[in-house]
Amino acid sequence: MKKPSPPLRPHERWAQFRFSVMLAQGNGVRRDFIAAYAWAELASQRGVERAKYVKEQLEQAMRPDQVQLAKDRAKDWKPAR
């Protein structure tokens, strides 16, 4: 039986948040609203309040099917450990 993954350390949730902002703005990476939303969703689930604002802003620029795809990706995400 596979052991559950250990919880993320605090700096990891902030890294998820910062990566979502980079993806949303296209800073150093190709702009990708779907990936940005997925990372913001993960950070939000882990207690980063500012990630909720990023998600709200992205939702205004995305179609509903894109938002759902991003939510599905976040739900299916598993840390590589």
Sequence and secondary structure as in RCSB ss.txt:
>XXXX:A:sequence
MKKPSPPLRPHERWAQFRFSVMLAQGNGVRRDFIAAYAWAELASQRGVERAKYVKEQLEQAMRPDQVQLAKDRAK
DWKPAR
>XXXX:A:secstr
         HHHHHHHHHHHHHHHHTSSS   HHHHHHHHHHHHHTT THHHHHHHHHHHHS HHHHHHHHHHHH
H     
